[in-house]
Amino acid sequence: MSANPPVCLPVRGFRCPFCGSRRRPYIQESVSSAGWMWLLVTLILTSLFAILTLFFCWPLLIGLPVFLIIGLLGLRSKDEYKVCSDCGIKLG
């Protein structure tokens, strides 16, 4: 059984530039590029920290999960964009 998309009613003043639809566009979210960069930088720093602590002070490895959690917080940074409900094209 598949989930049906919500019914989109016509919106006054809106028209899709690609298909000409007047139905209300969907609003979708995705992880922003700043969020992906935050994750990448913290993973690199966590890796360097892990390598250094293995050689010099291994008890500090306990702090690695903290760095990983801080890195995952970047994935909560979202960008919203509109999608045409008929043709599925991303709108501005």
C-alpha positions in Angstrom: 0.0 0.0 0.0 1.6 3.3 -1.0 1.1 6.6 0.7 -0.8 9.1 -1.4 0.6 12.6 -1.6 -1.5 15.3 0.0 -4.1 17.0 -2.2 -2.7 20.3 -3.5 -5.2 23.0 -4.1 -4.7 25.8 -6.7 -2.9 28.9 -5.4 -3.8 32.3 -6.7 -0.8 34.0 -8.4 1.4 30.9 -8.6 2.3 29.2 -11.8 5.1 26.6 -12.4 7.4 28.0 -15.0 8.0 24.5 -16.4 4.6 22.8 -16.6 2.2 25.7 -16.0 0.6 24.1 -13.0 -1.3 26.3 -10.6 -1.3 23.7 -7.7 0.5 24.6 -4.5 4.1 23.5 -4.5 5.5 21.1 -1.9 8.1 22.4 0.6 11.0 19.9 1.1 14.1 20.0 3.2 17.7 18.8 2.7 20.9 19.0 4.6 22.6 22.3 3.8 26.1 22.4 2.3 27.3 24.2 5.4 26.1 21.2 7.4 28.0 18.7 5.2 31.1 20.9 5.5 30.8 21.0 9.3 30.5 17.2 9.4 33.6 16.8 7.1 35.7 19.2 9.1 34.8 17.6 12.5 35.5 14.1 11.1 38.9 15.2 9.9 39.7 16.9 13.2 38.4 13.8 15.1 40.7 11.5 13.0 43.7 13.7 13.7 42.8 13.8 17.4 42.5 10.0 17.5 45.9 9.5 15.8 47.6 11.9 18.2 46.1 10.5 21.3 47.0 6.9 20.3 50.7 7.9 20.2 50.8 10.4 23.1 48.0 10.0 25.6 45.6 7.2 24.9 43.2 7.9 27.8 42.0 10.9 25.9 40.3 8.6 23.4 37.3 8.7 25.7 36.5 12.2 24.2 36.1 10.9 20.7 32.4 10.3 20.9 31.9 14.0 21.9 33.6 15.1 18.7 31.5 12.7 16.7 28.3 14.1 18.3 29.4 17.6 17.6 30.0 16.6 13.9 26.6 15.1 13.6 25.0 18.3 14.8 25.9 19.8 11.4 23.4 17.4 9.8 20.6 19.3 11.5 21.3 22.4 9.4 18.6 22.3 6.8 17.7 24.2 3.6 14.1 24.4 2.5 13.0 24.6 -1.1 9.8 24.3 -3.1 9.0 21.5 -5.5 6.2 21.6 -8.1 3.5 19.2 -7.2 2.8 18.2 -10.8 6.2 17.9 -12.5 8.5 17.6 -9.5 10.9 20.3 -10.6 12.8 22.2 -7.9 11.6 25.8 -7.8 14.1 28.6 -6.8 
